[in-house]
């Protein structure tokens, strides 16, 4: 989506914000103004964002913290090791979280992008 973001973050945002809903459309418009402020230290890839809100309009998500997009991860073997969630605060992209439900399969943003790309 944008060269200013790490590829794993950009790729997963593109995959998860891929509908034409007004919320996804508005959030995609925020991505060019987005940077990663911090990453989770466990290696999962969860990213916390910095956004120049003076350059974009808020998405119509409502007030407070909202899960604006989510996708369950399904491996090539049809296992469901986790999900990715896109959070907003007051309509602005806030963080991208990788959730693992399995101790047997490593769930990272890189793996999430691969698994999101194999969904029908």
N, C-alpha and C positions, 0 to 999 in steps of 0.2 A: 504494500500500500504506500509506503513512504521510505525514502532512503535514510531518514533521520532516526528511524527505529531499528533495533536489532532485527535480523531476518526472522527469528523464531516468533517474536512478538508481532511483527507486521503480518506474517503469513497466517497466524492463528486469528488475528483480528479480521483479516480479509475473509477467512473461511467462516467465521462465526457471525459476522455482520453482513451476510450475503443476501439478505432479503430486501425487498423494496418497501418494507414497512417505513412509516415516517420516522420512527425511532432509529432504525438502522441507517436510514439515509442521513439523518442529522448527525449521528455518531461518526459515520464515515467522513463527513465534512470536517469533523474535529481532528481526525488523524494527522493531517499535514502539520498541525500545530502542537502535536503531542511529542513528549520525550519521556524517557524512562528516568524516574527520580531515584528508584531503588529496586533491587531484585532480592528475592528470598534467598537466604544463604544455604538452604538445604539442597539446592541444585534442581528443584522442580521447574524453575523458570518463571514463577509468579512474578509479575511486574507491577510496580506502583508508579503512577504517571504524574507528570507535571504538564499542565496545559495552560496556555495563555488564553484565558476566558474572554479577554477584551477583543479577540479576533474572531470569535465564533459565537453562534447562538446555542442556547441549551437545547438538548433533545427533549421531546415531550414525554418525559418519564415520570414527572411528578416530583414533589419535594423529597428531600432526604436521600438515604442510600437505597439504591434499587438494583436488582439483578436485571440488566437490560437485555442480555443475551446469554444463552447457555447452549452447550452441546455435550451430549453424552458421547464418550469415546468408545468405539468398538474396534477391536483389533481384527487383523486378517483371520484369526481363528475364532471370530465371533464372541470373544470375551469382552466384558465391560469393566475395564480397570479403573475408570474414573470419569471426570468431566472437566470442562473448562467453563468458567463464568466470567462475564464482563460486568463490572460494577460501575455505576454512575453515582455521583453525588450532585443533587440538584440539577440533573440533566447534563452533567459534564463527565466525560470519561475519567474514571478514578483509578481503577486497577483491573488487571487480568489475572485471574486465579486459576491454578491448576490443582484439582482435587484428585487424590488417589484413593481408591477403595480397595486396593490390593497390595499385599506385601510381596507378592510373587512377580509382579510386572512393574517395571520402572515407568512411571508416568512423568513425562517432561513436556515442555511446550514443543520441542522437536518431534517427539513421538506423537503428541496430540495432532500436530499438523498432518503427519503421515496418515493417522487413523481417520481424521476428518476428510482427507482427500480420497479415501477409499469407500466412503459412504455412498450409497445410491441415492 
